Amino acid sequence: MSSISNYSNNNEKCMLIIDPEAYSEQFPFKKVSNSWHNKFLYFGLEGAKAWYSVSEDPVYSDPQREDKIIDVFNNLLKDLHSKIFISLGPGNAKLDLELIKILKRRNKTIKYIPVDISDALLFWAIVTISSEVNVPFGILTDIEERLYFIKNKIFEISLRPKIFTLIGNTLGNLQINEKTFLDELSSVMEIDDFFLLNVSTITKQWKLFLDPRMKYENYTNSIKFFLTRGISIHTGESTKWLIKNFTKVVGFRHNKRINNNISEVIEIYDKRNDRLITRISRYLFENLVNWINERKDFQIIFSHQLIENNVIGDGFLLIKKLK
Ligand SMILES: C[S@@+](CC[C@H](N)C(=O)[O-])C[C@H]1O[C@@H](n2cnc3c(N)ncnc32)[C@H](O)[C@@H]1O
């Protein structure tokens, strides 16, 4: 069973579909699950506000870099005809707004369905995109464990082809591995559906000590606040105190055990008890492309890499579901 609440914008009704299985984790009276780290960062109004400030932080979203990303999206999607856009983790929905404007050129009646674990971010995405296109509903659930819940809901609107998006290196932060996620996503997609993936990439010059996430000076206050909430939710310590003691409390390390040949993994953790706060995987783009190409269910129809500096960049893949 799922609960539904209504939201109305421009006289058009939009439903919020809440998956109780995923949402119950967010209730404050429930014991905070130890196996969850990254997902907690976005929880509640505080989590949404914290992510919003990170995404508005020029270090995270440099306007020049964003313009280049929008150019790639334009190239990639200009001829694509899609009837539904399903955004997996819209965040502040800024890039989704650009994507919907591009997709709308080929199909004015395209519908948008955001899916997120954060109620406030989900609501924000609905409000933002409702000004451009019809948003029949948003789904509050977990894209790592509950993709089949999404499948049941979107099948009720039998429009094809669909485009699923996972952008902003969300793949690189997931708690489950890439293969499990792609297998699940594939089972939700129908033949001729599309999947737009954007990940953080590394060049051959990448070395652990060169990665921006290995240096304290690259952590701005908004990023510190976002990360320390992940500690505070477990320990009850104030984020103010944790930010003040950031270098004593937060550490970075290379995860050598996840050696899948497609990525390098940095873990951000609480030094005092070793508890993981989040993981950032950055992908060796060529290896990622080859790895996806080995699959029989997907065909890459567009791939592009933007190199930001000598060390890291952004990778884009437009993938079609074959069977
Ligand atoms: C790294 S942000 C990316 C946001 C946006 N796509 C961008 O490019 O800026 C990750 C987004 O995915 C959501 N998210 C993270 N883990 C999730 C999960 N397991 N299930 C559903 N949403 C999740 C977060 O709430 C957030 O909106």
The ligand as an SDF file (V2000), in Angstrom:
LIG
                    3D

 27 29  0  0  0  0  0  0  0  0999 V2000
   24.1890   13.8150   -5.5600 C   0  0  0  0  0  0  0  0  0  0  0  0
   22.5570   14.4320   -5.5170 S   0  0  0  0  0  0  0  0  0  0  0  0
   22.3220   14.7850   -7.2410 C   0  0  0  0  0  0  0  0  0  0  0  0
   21.2180   15.7630   -7.4700 C   0  0  0  0  0  0  0  0  0  0  0  0
   20.9740   16.2110   -8.9040 C   0  0  0  0  0  0  0  0  0  0  0  0
   20.6410   15.1070   -9.7590 N   0  0  0  0  0  0  0  0  0  0  0  0
   22.1480   17.0040   -9.4430 C   0  0  0  0  0  0  0  0  0  0  0  0
   22.6460   16.6500  -10.5150 O   0  0  0  0  0  0  0  0  0  0  0  0
   22.5360   18.0090   -8.8320 O   0  0  0  0  0  0  0  0  0  0  0  0
   21.6350   12.9650   -5.2000 C   0  0  0  0  0  0  0  0  0  0  0  0
   20.1080   13.0750   -5.2640 C   0  0  0  0  0  0  0  0  0  0  0  0
   19.5740   11.7360   -5.1860 O   0  0  0  0  0  0  0  0  0  0  0  0
   18.7570   11.5830   -4.0210 C   0  0  0  0  0  0  0  0  0  0  0  0
   19.0740   10.2470   -3.4770 N   0  0  0  0  0  0  0  0  0  0  0  0
   20.2470    9.8150   -2.9830 C   0  0  0  0  0  0  0  0  0  0  0  0
   20.1730    8.5140   -2.6330 N   0  0  0  0  0  0  0  0  0  0  0  0
   18.8990    8.1250   -2.9270 C   0  0  0  0  0  0  0  0  0  0  0  0
   18.1870    6.9020   -2.7980 C   0  0  0  0  0  0  0  0  0  0  0  0
   18.7570    5.8190   -2.3100 N   0  0  0  0  0  0  0  0  0  0  0  0
   16.8930    6.8650   -3.2090 N   0  0  0  0  0  0  0  0  0  0  0  0
   16.2660    7.9740   -3.7100 C   0  0  0  0  0  0  0  0  0  0  0  0
   16.9010    9.1570   -3.8580 N   0  0  0  0  0  0  0  0  0  0  0  0
   18.1880    9.2330   -3.4750 C   0  0  0  0  0  0  0  0  0  0  0  0
   19.1190   12.7360   -3.1020 C   0  0  0  0  0  0  0  0  0  0  0  0
   18.0750   13.0890   -2.2210 O   0  0  0  0  0  0  0  0  0  0  0  0
   19.4550   13.8340   -4.1300 C   0  0  0  0  0  0  0  0  0  0  0  0
   18.2870   14.4520   -4.5940 O   0  0  0  0  0  0  0  0  0  0  0  0
  1  2  1  0
  2  3  1  0
  2 10  1  0
  3  4  1  0
  4  5  1  0
  5  6  1  0
  5  7  1  0
  7  8  2  0
  7  9  1  0
 10 11  1  0
 11 12  1  0
 11 26  1  0
 12 13  1  0
 13 14  1  0
 13 24  1  0
 14 15  1  0
 14 23  1  0
 15 16  2  0
 16 17  1  0
 17 18  1  0
 17 23  2  0
 18 19  1  0
 18 20  2  0
 20 21  1  0
 21 22  2  0
 22 23  1  0
 24 25  1  0
 24 26  1  0
 26 27  1  0
M  CHG  2   2   1   9  -1
M  END
$$$$
